[in-house]
Amino acid sequence: MKFLLTLVFTFVSCVHTRAQSNRLYLAHYNVENLFDTIDQAETEDSDFTPGGKLNWNSQRLTNKLNKLAQVIGDMNLGRGPDLLGLCEVENRSVLEALVNHMQHSKRRYSIVHEESPDPRGIDVALMYDPKKLTVLSYQIVAIHRTEQPDWRTRDVLCVSLRTLKKQRIHVLVNHWPSRRGGQEQTDPLRASAAQVVRRLVDSLHRADPAGVVVVMGDFNDRPRDAAPAQILQSTASCHGGAATGLEQMMNPSVLYNPFAMIDQGNTGSYRYKDEWQFIDHISVSPRACHPASRIRYVEGSAASIVFPYMLETEGKYAGNPMRTYGGEKYLGGYSDHLPVKIELNIVK
């Protein structure tokens, strides 16, 4: 009997391990101003220095890195994500420091990052597990406005990766312009970003119709707002062109955004005036919903990631994400955003 139980346990463990190896856990996290302590002459980062108005120093940076490493390591039932998009990181050195602070993790992440022209010096980046994914190529794509030739914002990071089973995934990491100054006044800025990303998605679908495109980031817009829904054509339908056959599915004109279905005010990635909303979200090619695809979206896997320790427990902001700063007051928290995630199933 003991031998039989051991055999059954071994079989179940093997099945579970194999199931995990066929699953990809993809997440995105706005980490709220992950700056080093050095004043860079070419960017507006002097507030995040020991002599700046925020009194940002090595002790506070270390605390921030430890907290972010805790969140990332606790994702995916303590296994950490397979792939993580990041925004509001200053440079590669803070990314490398973040990886080094994940000492409790069994993974050793690799990094894709390039400097962007944002005036504050904040960039987007990608961390991934090289044991599960291989980077084939990457590029950064600038967002320009002909009406404002001197205007600058974060680039889009486009990374093409290959899974262990040789499928290709193209990940676009975004951080669209904020609503500072008002939504109506800043809508055209996010529209410009959406137009750039839409062209990128179309180009990737034409070049690799068998691959799956993933568009993730902090969009500073909810899934059903104009720029994501109308210009980027990211919708709440997982069927896209499936009804007309695989041929259209391989050249989709739309993306599937599962967060459009759950952005209902009682959950989200960001809380504004006591209302939860998903301004961070992830879309995928409709091909990932097609039964013939070898990379399939796991239905119901879209969600924000929240652990109790990430939230304020007392006072006016109880229930909000525990942020690093409230105005100029140091709070010592994690981020003003929650991470978001989806899962993809890799089919043989």
C-alpha positions in Angstrom: 0.0 0.0 0.0 2.8 2.4 0.9 4.5 1.7 -2.4 1.2 2.3 -4.3 0.6 5.6 -2.5 4.2 6.7 -3.3 3.6 5.8 -7.0 0.4 7.7 -7.1 2.0 10.8 -5.5 4.9 10.6 -7.9 2.5 10.4 -10.9 0.5 13.4 -9.7 3.6 15.4 -9.0 4.9 14.7 -12.5 1.6 15.7 -14.1 1.5 18.9 -12.0 5.1 19.8 -13.0 4.4 19.1 -16.6 1.3 21.2 -16.5 3.3 24.1 -15.0 6.0 23.7 -17.7 3.3 24.1 -20.4 2.0 27.3 -18.8 3.4 30.8 -19.1 2.7 33.4 -16.4 2.9 36.9 -17.8 2.6 40.0 -15.6 3.1 43.8 -15.7 4.0 46.1 -12.8 4.2 49.9 -12.6 6.7 50.0 -9.7 6.3 53.8 -9.0 9.5 55.7 -9.5 12.3 53.1 -9.1 15.2 55.6 -9.2 18.8 55.3 -8.1 20.2 58.0 -5.9 22.4 59.7 -8.5 21.5 63.0 -10.1 21.6 62.5 -13.9 22.3 65.8 -15.6 20.2 64.9 -18.7 17.0 64.1 -16.8 14.7 65.7 -14.3 15.5 63.3 -11.4 17.0 65.6 -8.8 14.0 65.0 -6.4 15.2 61.4 -6.2 18.6 62.2 -4.7 19.7 62.5 -1.0 19.7 66.3 -1.4 16.4 66.4 -3.3 13.0 67.4 -1.8 12.1 63.7 -1.4 15.3 62.8 0.5 15.8 59.7 -1.6 18.8 57.8 -0.3 20.4 54.3 -0.4 18.4 53.1 2.7 15.1 54.0 1.1 16.2 52.5 -2.3 17.1 49.3 -0.6 13.8 49.1 1.2 12.0 49.7 -2.1 14.0 47.0 -3.8 13.3 44.5 -1.0 9.6 45.2 -1.2 9.3 44.9 -5.0 11.4 41.7 -4.9 8.9 40.3 -2.3 5.9 41.0 -4.5 7.5 39.6 -7.7 8.8 36.5 -5.9 5.3 35.8 -4.4 3.6 35.9 -7.8 2.6 32.6 -9.5 2.1 30.8 -6.1 5.6 31.7 -5.0 7.3 30.7 -8.2 7.6 34.2 -9.6 6.4 35.2 -13.1 7.9 33.7 -16.3 7.9 37.2 -17.9 7.4 40.6 -16.3 6.9 44.0 -18.0 7.9 46.9 -15.9 7.5 50.7 -16.0 8.8 53.7 -14.1 12.3 52.3 -13.8 15.1 54.8 -14.2 17.9 52.7 -15.7 19.5 49.3 -16.1 21.4 49.6 -12.8 18.2 49.6 -10.7 16.9 46.7 -12.7 20.0 44.7 -12.0 19.7 45.6 -8.3 16.1 44.4 -8.3 17.2 41.0 -9.8 20.0 40.8 -7.2 17.5 41.5 -4.4 15.4 38.4 -5.4 17.7 36.1 -3.5 14.8 34.0 -2.2 13.7 33.3 -5.8 14.7 30.1 -7.5 14.8 32.1 -10.8 17.6 34.3 -12.1 15.9 36.8 -14.4 17.4 38.3 -17.5 16.7 41.9 -18.5 15.7 43.8 -21.7 16.0 47.5 -21.3 17.0 50.6 -23.3 17.0 54.3 -22.3 14.0 56.3 -23.5 13.6 60.1 -24.0 11.2 60.7 -21.2 12.1 64.0 -19.5 12.0 62.4 -16.0 14.2 59.6 -17.1 11.7 56.8 -16.5 11.7 53.8 -18.8 9.9 50.5 -19.6 11.7 47.2 -19.3 11.2 43.4 -19.4 12.4 40.7 -17.1 12.1 37.1 -18.2 13.3 33.6 -17.2 15.9 32.5 -19.7 15.2 28.9 -18.8 11.7 29.2 -20.2 12.1 31.9 -22.9 14.7 33.0 -25.4 14.9 36.5 -26.7 15.1 36.5 -30.5 15.2 40.2 -31.0 14.0 43.5 -29.6 13.6 47.1 -30.6 12.4 50.4 -29.0 9.9 52.4 -30.9 9.5 56.1 -30.3 6.2 58.0 -30.0 6.2 61.3 -31.8 3.6 64.0 -32.5 3.9 66.1 -35.6 1.9 68.8 -33.8 4.5 68.9 -30.9 7.9 68.1 -32.4 9.7 68.7 -29.1 7.3 66.5 -27.0 8.8 63.3 -25.6 7.5 60.3 -23.7 8.4 56.7 -23.0 9.3 54.5 -25.9 7.5 51.2 -26.6 9.7 48.2 -26.0 9.0 45.4 -28.5 10.6 42.0 -27.6 10.3 38.8 -29.7 10.7 35.6 -27.7 10.7 31.9 -28.3 9.3 29.3 -25.9 10.8 26.0 -25.1 8.4 24.4 -27.6 9.5 26.8 -30.4 6.4 29.1 -30.4 7.0 32.8 -30.8 5.6 35.5 -28.6 6.0 39.2 -29.3 5.6 41.4 -26.2 5.0 45.2 -26.4 5.7 46.9 -23.1 4.0 50.4 -22.8 3.7 53.3 -20.5 1.4 55.8 -22.2 1.2 59.5 -21.2 -0.5 60.3 -18.0 -3.7 62.3 -17.4 -1.9 65.1 -15.6 -3.5 68.3 -16.9 -6.9 66.6 -17.4 -8.2 63.6 -19.4 -9.7 65.6 -22.2 -6.5 67.6 -22.7 -4.3 64.5 -22.6 -6.4 62.2 -24.7 -4.6 63.2 -27.9 -1.3 62.1 -26.3 -2.5 58.6 -25.6 -4.1 58.5 -29.0 -0.7 59.1 -30.6 0.7 56.2 -28.5 -2.2 53.9 -29.5 -1.6 54.7 -33.2 2.1 53.7 -32.9 1.3 50.5 -31.1 -1.5 49.6 -33.6 1.0 49.9 -36.5 3.4 47.7 -34.6 0.8 45.0 -33.9 -0.2 45.0 -37.6 3.5 44.7 -38.7 4.1 41.8 -36.3 1.0 40.0 -37.5 2.0 40.3 -41.1 5.6 39.3 -40.4 4.7 36.3 -38.2 1.1 35.2 -38.6 1.7 32.1 -36.4 3.1 34.1 -33.5 1.0 35.7 -30.7 1.3 39.4 -29.8 1.0 40.5 -26.2 0.4 44.2 -25.5 0.9 45.1 -21.8 1.5 48.2 -19.8 0.3 51.2 -17.9 -2.0 52.8 -20.4 -3.4 55.6 -18.1 -6.7 54.6 -19.8 -9.2 52.0 -18.9 -9.8 49.2 -21.4 -13.0 50.7 -22.8 -11.6 54.2 -23.2 -11.1 55.6 -26.7 -7.4 55.0 -27.2 -7.2 51.4 -26.2 -10.6 50.3 -27.5 -11.0 52.4 -30.7 -7.5 53.2 -31.9 -5.6 50.2 -30.6 -8.7 48.1 -31.3 -8.4 46.1 -28.1 -11.8 44.6 -27.3 -13.7 42.5 -24.8 -14.4 39.8 -27.3 -12.1 36.8 -27.4 -13.4 35.7 -30.8 -12.2 38.3 -33.2 -12.2 36.9 -36.6 -12.6 33.3 -35.5 -16.1 32.9 -36.9 -14.7 33.4 -40.4 -12.0 30.9 -40.0 -8.3 30.5 -39.1 -7.1 32.6 -42.1 -8.5 35.8 -40.6 -7.5 34.8 -37.1 -3.9 34.7 -38.4 -4.2 38.3 -39.6 -6.5 39.8 -36.9 -7.5 43.4 -37.0 -8.3 43.4 -33.2 -6.8 42.4 -29.9 -8.5 40.6 -27.1 -8.4 42.5 -23.8 -9.8 40.3 -21.0 -9.5 43.2 -18.5 -12.3 45.0 -20.4 -14.7 42.4 -18.9 -13.6 42.8 -15.3 -13.0 46.6 -15.1 -16.1 47.0 -13.0 -15.0 49.2 -10.1 -14.6 46.5 -7.4 -11.2 45.4 -8.6 -8.4 47.0 -10.6 -4.7 48.0 -10.7 -5.1 51.5 -9.5 -7.5 53.2 -7.0 -8.6 56.8 -7.7 -11.0 58.6 -5.5 -12.0 55.3 -3.8 -12.7 53.7 -7.2 -10.7 50.7 -8.5 -9.9 50.8 -12.2 -7.7 48.9 -14.6 -5.4 51.4 -16.2 -2.8 48.6 -16.3 -3.9 45.8 -18.5 -2.8 43.1 -21.0 -4.2 42.3 -24.5 -3.4 39.3 -26.7 -3.9 38.4 -30.4 -7.3 36.8 -31.0 -5.2 33.8 -32.3 -4.6 33.0 -28.7 -8.3 32.2 -28.3 -8.4 29.9 -31.4 -8.6 26.2 -30.8 -6.0 25.6 -33.5 -3.4 27.9 -31.9 -0.4 26.4 -30.1 -0.4 29.3 -27.6 -3.8 29.8 -25.9 -5.0 32.3 -23.4 -6.1 30.6 -20.2 -9.7 31.7 -19.8 -10.3 33.6 -16.5 -6.6 34.1 -15.8 -6.6 37.9 -16.2 -6.5 39.6 -12.8 -4.7 42.1 -10.6 -2.2 40.7 -8.2 -2.7 41.7 -4.6 -1.2 40.3 -1.4 -2.6 41.7 1.9 0.8 43.2 2.8 0.6 45.5 -0.3 -2.4 47.4 1.0 -2.9 50.2 3.5 -4.7 48.9 6.6 -5.5 52.1 8.5 -6.7 55.7 8.0 -8.1 57.6 5.1 -6.5 55.4 2.4 -7.2 52.0 4.0 -7.5 49.4 1.2 -5.4 51.4 -1.3 -2.0 50.2 -2.6 0.7 51.1 -0.1 2.8 53.5 -2.1 6.3 54.8 -1.6 5.4 58.5 -1.3 2.2 60.4 -0.7 3.1 63.8 -2.2 6.4 64.6 -0.6 5.8 62.4 2.5 7.7 59.1 2.6 5.4 56.2 3.3 7.9 53.4 2.6 5.5 51.2 0.6 5.6 49.2 -2.6 3.9 51.1 -5.4 0.7 53.1 -6.1 -0.2 50.4 -8.6 -1.0 46.7 -8.3 0.5 44.3 -10.9 -1.7 42.6 -13.4 -1.3 39.2 -15.0 -2.5 36.7 -17.6 -1.6 33.0 -18.3 -0.9 31.3 -21.6 -1.1 27.6 -22.2 1.6 26.2 -24.5 0.1 23.4 -26.6 2.3 20.7 -28.2 
